[in-house]
Amino acid sequence: MDKADKFTQKLEKHEALRLRDVIKHIRLNHQLSGIDVKKLKGGDEEYRVRMGRVRIRFLKTDKLNVIIDVGFRNDNTY
């Protein structure tokens, strides 16, 4: 079980289902339109997805994207 799976267990059911769907799209490098994606400064190919109070950081690659961190937004998020 990875960090993203552990984090989704802490959420309410509807938030967890939506987060799992977004993570699946990110990992499989699907079309990310309609999702709030932003490239982070200072990172080579590091991006973040904003989903309400949850933030997902990932590295963008040609085939599969790699999830770096999933957590609630706070002062130490990035």
PDB file of N, CA, C and O in Angstrom:
ATOM      1  N   MET A   1       0.849  -1.182   0.000  1.00  0.00           N
ATOM      2  CA  MET A   1       0.000   0.000   0.000  1.00  0.00           C
ATOM      3  C   MET A   1       0.894   1.243   0.000  1.00  0.00           C
ATOM      4  O   MET A   1       1.771   1.379   0.853  1.00  0.00           O
ATOM      5  N   ASP A   2       0.671   2.146  -0.953  1.00  0.00           N
ATOM      6  CA  ASP A   2       1.490   3.347  -1.022  1.00  0.00           C
ATOM      7  C   ASP A   2       0.849   4.495  -0.246  1.00  0.00           C
ATOM      8  O   ASP A   2      -0.243   4.358   0.306  1.00  0.00           O
ATOM      9  N   LYS A   3       1.543   5.619  -0.215  1.00  0.00           N
ATOM     10  CA  LYS A   3       1.102   6.763   0.574  1.00  0.00           C
ATOM     11  C   LYS A   3      -0.250   7.305   0.106  1.00  0.00           C
ATOM     12  O   LYS A   3      -1.070   7.727   0.922  1.00  0.00           O
ATOM     13  N   ALA A   4      -0.477   7.291  -1.195  1.00  0.00           N
ATOM     14  CA  ALA A   4      -1.741   7.795  -1.736  1.00  0.00           C
ATOM     15  C   ALA A   4      -2.913   6.935  -1.266  1.00  0.00           C
ATOM     16  O   ALA A   4      -3.970   7.464  -0.925  1.00  0.00           O
ATOM     17  N   ASP A   5      -2.735   5.625  -1.244  1.00  0.00           N
ATOM     18  CA  ASP A   5      -3.799   4.733  -0.774  1.00  0.00           C
ATOM     19  C   ASP A   5      -4.082   4.939   0.710  1.00  0.00           C
ATOM     20  O   ASP A   5      -5.239   4.944   1.130  1.00  0.00           O
ATOM     21  N   LYS A   6      -3.030   5.107   1.498  1.00  0.00           N
ATOM     22  CA  LYS A   6      -3.203   5.348   2.935  1.00  0.00           C
ATOM     23  C   LYS A   6      -3.935   6.659   3.179  1.00  0.00           C
ATOM     24  O   LYS A   6      -4.792   6.749   4.059  1.00  0.00           O
ATOM     25  N   PHE A   7      -3.593   7.669   2.396  1.00  0.00           N
ATOM     26  CA  PHE A   7      -4.227   8.972   2.572  1.00  0.00           C
ATOM     27  C   PHE A   7      -5.717   8.913   2.241  1.00  0.00           C
ATOM     28  O   PHE A   7      -6.528   9.521   2.940  1.00  0.00           O
ATOM     29  N   THR A   8      -6.085   8.193   1.192  1.00  0.00           N
ATOM     30  CA  THR A   8      -7.496   8.126   0.793  1.00  0.00           C
ATOM     31  C   THR A   8      -8.351   7.443   1.852  1.00  0.00           C
ATOM     32  O   THR A   8      -9.555   7.690   1.924  1.00  0.00           O
ATOM     33  N   GLN A   9      -7.753   6.591   2.670  1.00  0.00           N
ATOM     34  CA  GLN A   9      -8.512   5.935   3.735  1.00  0.00           C
ATOM     35  C   GLN A   9      -8.942   6.925   4.813  1.00  0.00           C
ATOM     36  O   GLN A   9      -9.896   6.657   5.543  1.00  0.00           O
ATOM     37  N   LYS A  10      -8.264   8.053   4.926  1.00  0.00           N
ATOM     38  CA  LYS A  10      -8.586   9.064   5.931  1.00  0.00           C
ATOM     39  C   LYS A  10      -9.741   9.964   5.496  1.00  0.00           C
ATOM     40  O   LYS A  10     -10.330  10.661   6.322  1.00  0.00           O
ATOM     41  N   LEU A  11     -10.064   9.951   4.213  1.00  0.00           N
ATOM     42  CA  LEU A  11     -11.075  10.852   3.663  1.00  0.00           C
ATOM     43  C   LEU A  11     -12.470  10.264   3.755  1.00  0.00           C
ATOM     44  O   LEU A  11     -12.653   9.066   3.970  1.00  0.00           O
ATOM     45  N   GLU A  12     -13.455  11.150   3.585  1.00  0.00           N
ATOM     46  CA  GLU A  12     -14.832  10.688   3.483  1.00  0.00           C
ATOM     47  C   GLU A  12     -14.981   9.924   2.170  1.00  0.00           C
ATOM     48  O   GLU A  12     -14.173  10.080   1.255  1.00  0.00           O
ATOM     49  N   LYS A  13     -16.011   9.105   2.088  1.00  0.00           N
ATOM     50  CA  LYS A  13     -16.161   8.191   0.954  1.00  0.00           C
ATOM     51  C   LYS A  13     -16.198   8.922  -0.387  1.00  0.00           C
ATOM     52  O   LYS A  13     -15.507   8.524  -1.325  1.00  0.00           O
ATOM     53  N   HIS A  14     -16.994   9.983  -0.489  1.00  0.00           N
ATOM     54  CA  HIS A  14     -17.110  10.678  -1.779  1.00  0.00           C
ATOM     55  C   HIS A  14     -15.802  11.362  -2.165  1.00  0.00           C
ATOM     56  O   HIS A  14     -15.460  11.405  -3.346  1.00  0.00           O
ATOM     57  N   GLU A  15     -15.060  11.899  -1.186  1.00  0.00           N
ATOM     58  CA  GLU A  15     -13.761  12.504  -1.477  1.00  0.00           C
ATOM     59  C   GLU A  15     -12.754  11.445  -1.905  1.00  0.00           C
ATOM     60  O   GLU A  15     -11.965  11.665  -2.825  1.00  0.00           O
ATOM     61  N   ALA A  16     -12.783  10.300  -1.237  1.00  0.00           N
ATOM     62  CA  ALA A  16     -11.839   9.216  -1.541  1.00  0.00           C
ATOM     63  C   ALA A  16     -12.060   8.683  -2.957  1.00  0.00           C
ATOM     64  O   ALA A  16     -11.094   8.437  -3.678  1.00  0.00           O
ATOM     65  N   LEU A  17     -13.306   8.504  -3.359  1.00  0.00           N
ATOM     66  CA  LEU A  17     -13.593   8.009  -4.707  1.00  0.00           C
ATOM     67  C   LEU A  17     -13.115   8.990  -5.769  1.00  0.00           C
ATOM     68  O   LEU A  17     -12.538   8.589  -6.779  1.00  0.00           O
ATOM     69  N   ARG A  18     -13.354  10.263  -5.539  1.00  0.00           N
ATOM     70  CA  ARG A  18     -12.922  11.281  -6.498  1.00  0.00           C
ATOM     71  C   ARG A  18     -11.397  11.345  -6.559  1.00  0.00           C
ATOM     72  O   ARG A  18     -10.822  11.465  -7.641  1.00  0.00           O
ATOM     73  N   LEU A  19     -10.740  11.264  -5.396  1.00  0.00           N
ATOM     74  CA  LEU A  19      -9.280  11.322  -5.355  1.00  0.00           C
ATOM     75  C   LEU A  19      -8.663  10.118  -6.063  1.00  0.00           C
ATOM     76  O   LEU A  19      -7.689  10.270  -6.800  1.00  0.00           O
ATOM     77  N   ARG A  20      -9.212   8.936  -5.849  1.00  0.00           N
ATOM     78  CA  ARG A  20      -8.694   7.742  -6.527  1.00  0.00           C
ATOM     79  C   ARG A  20      -8.815   7.860  -8.044  1.00  0.00           C
ATOM     80  O   ARG A  20      -7.927   7.432  -8.780  1.00  0.00           O
ATOM     81  N   ASP A  21      -9.920   8.444  -8.503  1.00  0.00           N
ATOM     82  CA  ASP A  21     -10.118   8.631  -9.937  1.00  0.00           C
ATOM     83  C   ASP A  21      -9.083   9.600 -10.509  1.00  0.00           C
ATOM     84  O   ASP A  21      -8.520   9.351 -11.575  1.00  0.00           O
ATOM     85  N   VAL A  22      -8.834  10.697  -9.808  1.00  0.00           N
ATOM     86  CA  VAL A  22      -7.846  11.677 -10.261  1.00  0.00           C
ATOM     87  C   VAL A  22      -6.448  11.062 -10.257  1.00  0.00           C
ATOM     88  O   VAL A  22      -5.684  11.262 -11.201  1.00  0.00           O
ATOM     89  N   ILE A  23      -6.105  10.318  -9.208  1.00  0.00           N
ATOM     90  CA  ILE A  23      -4.789   9.673  -9.119  1.00  0.00           C
ATOM     91  C   ILE A  23      -4.609   8.673 -10.257  1.00  0.00           C
ATOM     92  O   ILE A  23      -3.526   8.564 -10.830  1.00  0.00           O
ATOM     93  N   LYS A  24      -5.663   7.951 -10.576  1.00  0.00           N
ATOM     94  CA  LYS A  24      -5.584   6.989 -11.686  1.00  0.00           C
ATOM     95  C   LYS A  24      -5.312   7.701 -12.999  1.00  0.00           C
ATOM     96  O   LYS A  24      -4.495   7.233 -13.793  1.00  0.00           O
ATOM     97  N   HIS A  25      -5.977   8.823 -13.246  1.00  0.00           N
ATOM     98  CA  HIS A  25      -5.737   9.598 -14.463  1.00  0.00           C
ATOM     99  C   HIS A  25      -4.306  10.128 -14.504  1.00  0.00           C
ATOM    100  O   HIS A  25      -3.664  10.118 -15.555  1.00  0.00           O
ATOM    101  N   ILE A  26      -3.814  10.587 -13.365  1.00  0.00           N
ATOM    102  CA  ILE A  26      -2.440  11.113 -13.306  1.00  0.00           C
ATOM    103  C   ILE A  26      -1.437  10.002 -13.587  1.00  0.00           C
ATOM    104  O   ILE A  26      -0.538  10.179 -14.408  1.00  0.00           O
ATOM    105  N   ARG A  27      -1.575   8.877 -12.929  1.00  0.00           N
ATOM    106  CA  ARG A  27      -0.610   7.784 -13.070  1.00  0.00           C
ATOM    107  C   ARG A  27      -0.554   7.250 -14.500  1.00  0.00           C
ATOM    108  O   ARG A  27       0.524   6.939 -15.006  1.00  0.00           O
ATOM    109  N   LEU A  28      -1.694   7.144 -15.141  1.00  0.00           N
ATOM    110  CA  LEU A  28      -1.753   6.584 -16.483  1.00  0.00           C
ATOM    111  C   LEU A  28      -1.501   7.621 -17.574  1.00  0.00           C
ATOM    112  O   LEU A  28      -1.568   7.317 -18.766  1.00  0.00           O
ATOM    113  N   ASN A  29      -1.210   8.856 -17.143  1.00  0.00           N
ATOM    114  CA  ASN A  29      -0.895   9.936 -18.075  1.00  0.00           C
ATOM    115  C   ASN A  29      -2.055  10.219 -19.027  1.00  0.00           C
ATOM    116  O   ASN A  29      -1.848  10.545 -20.196  1.00  0.00           O
ATOM    117  N   HIS A  30      -3.274  10.089 -18.511  1.00  0.00           N
ATOM    118  CA  HIS A  30      -4.463  10.395 -19.308  1.00  0.00           C
ATOM    119  C   HIS A  30      -4.576  11.901 -19.492  1.00  0.00           C
ATOM    120  O   HIS A  30      -3.817  12.670 -18.902  1.00  0.00           O
ATOM    121  N   GLN A  31      -5.509  12.303 -20.297  1.00  0.00           N
ATOM    122  CA  GLN A  31      -5.784  13.715 -20.512  1.00  0.00           C
ATOM    123  C   GLN A  31      -6.153  14.346 -19.175  1.00  0.00           C
ATOM    124  O   GLN A  31      -7.074  13.872 -18.509  1.00  0.00           O
ATOM    125  N   LEU A  32      -5.463  15.393 -18.773  1.00  0.00           N
ATOM    126  CA  LEU A  32      -5.692  16.025 -17.484  1.00  0.00           C
ATOM    127  C   LEU A  32      -6.522  17.300 -17.597  1.00  0.00           C
ATOM    128  O   LEU A  32      -6.497  18.141 -16.699  1.00  0.00           O
ATOM    129  N   SER A  33      -7.255  17.443 -18.695  1.00  0.00           N
ATOM    130  CA  SER A  33      -8.111  18.616 -18.831  1.00  0.00           C
ATOM    131  C   SER A  33      -9.272  18.494 -17.846  1.00  0.00           C
ATOM    132  O   SER A  33      -9.754  17.395 -17.570  1.00  0.00           O
ATOM    133  N   GLY A  34      -9.704  19.615 -17.333  1.00  0.00           N
ATOM    134  CA  GLY A  34     -10.770  19.625 -16.351  1.00  0.00           C
ATOM    135  C   GLY A  34     -10.268  19.419 -14.935  1.00  0.00           C
ATOM    136  O   GLY A  34     -11.051  19.439 -13.985  1.00  0.00           O
ATOM    137  N   ILE A  35      -8.950  19.220 -14.789  1.00  0.00           N
ATOM    138  CA  ILE A  35      -8.340  19.059 -13.478  1.00  0.00           C
ATOM    139  C   ILE A  35      -7.397  20.245 -13.290  1.00  0.00           C
ATOM    140  O   ILE A  35      -6.706  20.641 -14.229  1.00  0.00           O
ATOM    141  N   ASP A  36      -7.363  20.815 -12.084  1.00  0.00           N
ATOM    142  CA  ASP A  36      -6.522  21.972 -11.802  1.00  0.00           C
ATOM    143  C   ASP A  36      -5.069  21.538 -11.646  1.00  0.00           C
ATOM    144  O   ASP A  36      -4.630  21.204 -10.546  1.00  0.00           O
ATOM    145  N   VAL A  37      -4.318  21.545 -12.760  1.00  0.00           N
ATOM    146  CA  VAL A  37      -2.911  21.120 -12.788  1.00  0.00           C
ATOM    147  C   VAL A  37      -2.048  22.352 -12.996  1.00  0.00           C
ATOM    148  O   VAL A  37      -2.360  23.214 -13.818  1.00  0.00           O
ATOM    149  N   LYS A  38      -0.953  22.425 -12.238  1.00  0.00           N
ATOM    150  CA  LYS A  38      -0.035  23.549 -12.379  1.00  0.00           C
ATOM    151  C   LYS A  38       1.397  23.060 -12.223  1.00  0.00           C
ATOM    152  O   LYS A  38       1.694  22.258 -11.338  1.00  0.00           O
ATOM    153  N   LYS A  39       2.291  23.550 -13.094  1.00  0.00           N
ATOM    154  CA  LYS A  39       3.702  23.206 -13.008  1.00  0.00           C
ATOM    155  C   LYS A  39       4.308  23.975 -11.844  1.00  0.00           C
ATOM    156  O   LYS A  39       4.055  25.169 -11.686  1.00  0.00           O
ATOM    157  N   LEU A  40       5.116  23.290 -11.020  1.00  0.00           N
ATOM    158  CA  LEU A  40       5.744  23.922  -9.868  1.00  0.00           C
ATOM    159  C   LEU A  40       7.082  24.529 -10.265  1.00  0.00           C
ATOM    160  O   LEU A  40       7.806  23.977 -11.093  1.00  0.00           O
ATOM    161  N   LYS A  41       7.397  25.656  -9.672  1.00  0.00           N
ATOM    162  CA  LYS A  41       8.669  26.326  -9.937  1.00  0.00           C
ATOM    163  C   LYS A  41       9.796  25.534  -9.302  1.00  0.00           C
ATOM    164  O   LYS A  41       9.626  24.952  -8.230  1.00  0.00           O
ATOM    165  N   GLY A  42      10.936  25.512  -9.952  1.00  0.00           N
ATOM    166  CA  GLY A  42      12.111  24.872  -9.390  1.00  0.00           C
ATOM    167  C   GLY A  42      12.210  23.386  -9.644  1.00  0.00           C
ATOM    168  O   GLY A  42      13.284  22.809  -9.474  1.00  0.00           O
ATOM    169  N   GLY A  43      11.128  22.748 -10.044  1.00  0.00           N
ATOM    170  CA  GLY A  43      11.155  21.324 -10.341  1.00  0.00           C
ATOM    171  C   GLY A  43      11.278  21.096 -11.829  1.00  0.00           C
ATOM    172  O   GLY A  43      10.727  21.856 -12.624  1.00  0.00           O
ATOM    173  N   ASP A  44      11.995  20.059 -12.213  1.00  0.00           N
ATOM    174  CA  ASP A  44      12.160  19.783 -13.637  1.00  0.00           C
ATOM    175  C   ASP A  44      10.817  19.547 -14.305  1.00  0.00           C
ATOM    176  O   ASP A  44      10.393  20.322 -15.162  1.00  0.00           O
ATOM    177  N   GLU A  45      10.171  18.501 -13.917  1.00  0.00           N
ATOM    178  CA  GLU A  45       8.855  18.155 -14.468  1.00  0.00           C
ATOM    179  C   GLU A  45       7.878  17.887 -13.324  1.00  0.00           C
ATOM    180  O   GLU A  45       7.080  16.952 -13.387  1.00  0.00           O
ATOM    181  N   GLU A  46       7.946  18.707 -12.287  1.00  0.00           N
ATOM    182  CA  GLU A  46       7.102  18.500 -11.115  1.00  0.00           C
ATOM    183  C   GLU A  46       5.839  19.357 -11.232  1.00  0.00           C
ATOM    184  O   GLU A  46       5.906  20.551 -11.521  1.00  0.00           O
ATOM    185  N   TYR A  47       4.699  18.726 -11.003  1.00  0.00           N
ATOM    186  CA  TYR A  47       3.399  19.378 -11.107  1.00  0.00           C
ATOM    187  C   TYR A  47       2.604  19.129  -9.839  1.00  0.00           C
ATOM    188  O   TYR A  47       2.941  18.265  -9.030  1.00  0.00           O
ATOM    189  N   ARG A  48       1.537  19.910  -9.684  1.00  0.00           N
ATOM    190  CA  ARG A  48       0.601  19.667  -8.595  1.00  0.00           C
ATOM    191  C   ARG A  48      -0.813  19.708  -9.134  1.00  0.00           C
ATOM    192  O   ARG A  48      -1.114  20.410 -10.100  1.00  0.00           O
ATOM    193  N   VAL A  49      -1.672  18.939  -8.488  1.00  0.00           N
ATOM    194  CA  VAL A  49      -3.097  18.950  -8.797  1.00  0.00           C
ATOM    195  C   VAL A  49      -3.804  19.438  -7.544  1.00  0.00           C
ATOM    196  O   VAL A  49      -3.568  18.928  -6.448  1.00  0.00           O
ATOM    197  N   ARG A  50      -4.655  20.410  -7.708  1.00  0.00           N
ATOM    198  CA  ARG A  50      -5.430  20.934  -6.591  1.00  0.00           C
ATOM    199  C   ARG A  50      -6.836  20.353  -6.681  1.00  0.00           C
ATOM    200  O   ARG A  50      -7.513  20.483  -7.701  1.00  0.00           O
ATOM    201  N   MET A  51      -7.256  19.720  -5.611  1.00  0.00           N
ATOM    202  CA  MET A  51      -8.581  19.113  -5.566  1.00  0.00           C
ATOM    203  C   MET A  51      -9.217  19.482  -4.224  1.00  0.00           C
ATOM    204  O   MET A  51      -9.148  18.716  -3.262  1.00  0.00           O
ATOM    205  N   GLY A  52      -9.830  20.650  -4.174  1.00  0.00           N
ATOM    206  CA  GLY A  52     -10.402  21.123  -2.920  1.00  0.00           C
ATOM    207  C   GLY A  52      -9.297  21.392  -1.914  1.00  0.00           C
ATOM    208  O   GLY A  52      -8.404  22.198  -2.176  1.00  0.00           O
ATOM    209  N   ARG A  53      -9.343  20.734  -0.776  1.00  0.00           N
ATOM    210  CA  ARG A  53      -8.326  20.925   0.259  1.00  0.00           C
ATOM    211  C   ARG A  53      -7.157  19.946   0.126  1.00  0.00           C
ATOM    212  O   ARG A  53      -6.233  19.970   0.939  1.00  0.00           O
ATOM    213  N   VAL A  54      -7.196  19.096  -0.887  1.00  0.00           N
ATOM    214  CA  VAL A  54      -6.163  18.083  -1.097  1.00  0.00           C
ATOM    215  C   VAL A  54      -5.242  18.512  -2.234  1.00  0.00           C
ATOM    216  O   VAL A  54      -5.689  19.054  -3.245  1.00  0.00           O
ATOM    217  N   ARG A  55      -3.934  18.254  -2.046  1.00  0.00           N
ATOM    218  CA  ARG A  55      -2.943  18.539  -3.071  1.00  0.00           C
ATOM    219  C   ARG A  55      -2.210  17.252  -3.434  1.00  0.00           C
ATOM    220  O   ARG A  55      -1.866  16.461  -2.557  1.00  0.00           O
ATOM    221  N   ILE A  56      -1.974  17.046  -4.725  1.00  0.00           N
ATOM    222  CA  ILE A  56      -1.249  15.877  -5.223  1.00  0.00           C
ATOM    223  C   ILE A  56      -0.054  16.398  -6.009  1.00  0.00           C
ATOM    224  O   ILE A  56      -0.226  17.135  -6.981  1.00  0.00           O
ATOM    225  N   ARG A  57       1.159  16.023  -5.597  1.00  0.00           N
ATOM    226  CA  ARG A  57       2.370  16.379  -6.339  1.00  0.00           C
ATOM    227  C   ARG A  57       2.813  15.168  -7.132  1.00  0.00           C
ATOM    228  O   ARG A  57       2.786  14.041  -6.636  1.00  0.00           O
ATOM    229  N   PHE A  58       3.227  15.412  -8.388  1.00  0.00           N
ATOM    230  CA  PHE A  58       3.684  14.288  -9.209  1.00  0.00           C
ATOM    231  C   PHE A  58       4.741  14.732 -10.197  1.00  0.00           C
ATOM    232  O   PHE A  58       4.841  15.911 -10.534  1.00  0.00           O
ATOM    233  N   LEU A  59       5.531  13.771 -10.657  1.00  0.00           N
ATOM    234  CA  LEU A  59       6.527  13.995 -11.700  1.00  0.00           C
ATOM    235  C   LEU A  59       5.941  13.521 -13.016  1.00  0.00           C
ATOM    236  O   LEU A  59       5.416  12.411 -13.103  1.00  0.00           O
ATOM    237  N   LYS A  60       6.027  14.343 -14.022  1.00  0.00           N
ATOM    238  CA  LYS A  60       5.470  14.009 -15.326  1.00  0.00           C
ATOM    239  C   LYS A  60       6.544  13.324 -16.172  1.00  0.00           C
ATOM    240  O   LYS A  60       7.649  13.846 -16.323  1.00  0.00           O
ATOM    241  N   THR A  61       6.217  12.164 -16.719  1.00  0.00           N
ATOM    242  CA  THR A  61       7.117  11.432 -17.595  1.00  0.00           C
ATOM    243  C   THR A  61       6.374  11.088 -18.880  1.00  0.00           C
ATOM    244  O   THR A  61       5.189  11.390 -19.019  1.00  0.00           O
ATOM    245  N   ASP A  62       7.068  10.460 -19.810  1.00  0.00           N
ATOM    246  CA  ASP A  62       6.442  10.114 -21.090  1.00  0.00           C
ATOM    247  C   ASP A  62       5.389   9.030 -20.946  1.00  0.00           C
ATOM    248  O   ASP A  62       4.332   9.105 -21.572  1.00  0.00           O
ATOM    249  N   LYS A  63       5.668   8.015 -20.123  1.00  0.00           N
ATOM    250  CA  LYS A  63       4.760   6.872 -20.023  1.00  0.00           C
ATOM    251  C   LYS A  63       3.863   6.951 -18.796  1.00  0.00           C
ATOM    252  O   LYS A  63       2.663   7.193 -18.922  1.00  0.00           O
ATOM    253  N   LEU A  64       4.428   6.752 -17.615  1.00  0.00           N
ATOM    254  CA  LEU A  64       3.657   6.783 -16.380  1.00  0.00           C
ATOM    255  C   LEU A  64       4.150   7.914 -15.498  1.00  0.00           C
ATOM    256  O   LEU A  64       5.355   8.092 -15.325  1.00  0.00           O
ATOM    257  N   ASN A  65       3.219   8.683 -14.938  1.00  0.00           N
ATOM    258  CA  ASN A  65       3.583   9.738 -14.001  1.00  0.00           C
ATOM    259  C   ASN A  65       3.777   9.122 -12.622  1.00  0.00           C
ATOM    260  O   ASN A  65       3.150   8.117 -12.285  1.00  0.00           O
ATOM    261  N   VAL A  66       4.640   9.727 -11.837  1.00  0.00           N
ATOM    262  CA  VAL A  66       4.974   9.217 -10.508  1.00  0.00           C
ATOM    263  C   VAL A  66       4.413  10.156  -9.452  1.00  0.00           C
ATOM    264  O   VAL A  66       4.747  11.341  -9.435  1.00  0.00           O
ATOM    265  N   ILE A  67       3.563   9.638  -8.572  1.00  0.00           N
ATOM    266  CA  ILE A  67       3.005  10.421  -7.477  1.00  0.00           C
ATOM    267  C   ILE A  67       4.089  10.600  -6.422  1.00  0.00           C
ATOM    268  O   ILE A  67       4.662   9.620  -5.945  1.00  0.00           O
ATOM    269  N   ILE A  68       4.371  11.842  -6.056  1.00  0.00           N
ATOM    270  CA  ILE A  68       5.374  12.137  -5.037  1.00  0.00           C
ATOM    271  C   ILE A  68       4.730  12.257  -3.667  1.00  0.00           C
ATOM    272  O   ILE A  68       5.209  11.675  -2.694  1.00  0.00           O
ATOM    273  N   ASP A  69       3.636  13.019  -3.594  1.00  0.00           N
ATOM    274  CA  ASP A  69       3.036  13.303  -2.299  1.00  0.00           C
ATOM    275  C   ASP A  69       1.555  13.581  -2.469  1.00  0.00           C
ATOM    276  O   ASP A  69       1.124  14.146  -3.474  1.00  0.00           O
ATOM    277  N   VAL A  70       0.789  13.177  -1.476  1.00  0.00           N
ATOM    278  CA  VAL A  70      -0.638  13.468  -1.413  1.00  0.00           C
ATOM    279  C   VAL A  70      -0.913  13.938   0.005  1.00  0.00           C
ATOM    280  O   VAL A  70      -0.532  13.269   0.966  1.00  0.00           O
ATOM    281  N   GLY A  71      -1.573  15.088   0.145  1.00  0.00           N
ATOM    282  CA  GLY A  71      -1.853  15.572   1.485  1.00  0.00           C
ATOM    283  C   GLY A  71      -2.788  16.766   1.468  1.00  0.00           C
ATOM    284  O   GLY A  71      -3.128  17.304   0.414  1.00  0.00           O
ATOM    285  N   PHE A  72      -3.194  17.168   2.670  1.00  0.00           N
ATOM    286  CA  PHE A  72      -4.036  18.348   2.804  1.00  0.00           C
ATOM    287  C   PHE A  72      -3.188  19.594   2.621  1.00  0.00           C
ATOM    288  O   PHE A  72      -1.999  19.593   2.940  1.00  0.00           O
ATOM    289  N   ARG A  73      -3.784  20.636   2.119  1.00  0.00           N
ATOM    290  CA  ARG A  73      -3.071  21.889   1.939  1.00  0.00           C
ATOM    291  C   ARG A  73      -2.811  22.502   3.312  1.00  0.00           C
ATOM    292  O   ARG A  73      -3.696  22.556   4.166  1.00  0.00           O
ATOM    293  N   ASN A  74      -1.568  22.964   3.502  1.00  0.00           N
ATOM    294  CA  ASN A  74      -1.202  23.695   4.708  1.00  0.00           C
ATOM    295  C   ASN A  74      -0.020  24.591   4.382  1.00  0.00           C
ATOM    296  O   ASN A  74       0.334  24.724   3.210  1.00  0.00           O
ATOM    297  N   ASP A  75       0.600  25.206   5.372  1.00  0.00           N
ATOM    298  CA  ASP A  75       1.721  26.111   5.134  1.00  0.00           C
ATOM    299  C   ASP A  75       2.946  25.401   4.594  1.00  0.00           C
ATOM    300  O   ASP A  75       3.805  26.044   3.990  1.00  0.00           O
ATOM    301  N   ASN A  76       3.058  24.085   4.794  1.00  0.00           N
ATOM    302  CA  ASN A  76       4.221  23.324   4.363  1.00  0.00           C
ATOM    303  C   ASN A  76       3.941  22.414   3.183  1.00  0.00           C
ATOM    304  O   ASN A  76       4.677  21.451   2.968  1.00  0.00           O
ATOM    305  N   THR A  77       2.899  22.690   2.413  1.00  0.00           N
ATOM    306  CA  THR A  77       2.494  21.803   1.335  1.00  0.00           C
ATOM    307  C   THR A  77       3.549  21.672   0.274  1.00  0.00           C
ATOM    308  O   THR A  77       3.847  20.550  -0.138  1.00  0.00           O
ATOM    309  N   TYR A  78       4.133  22.752  -0.193  1.00  0.00           N
ATOM    310  CA  TYR A  78       5.147  22.686  -1.234  1.00  0.00           C
ATOM    311  C   TYR A  78       6.447  23.032  -0.615  1.00  0.00           C
ATOM    312  O   TYR A  78       7.471  23.046  -1.298  1.00  0.00           O
TER     313      TYR A  78
END
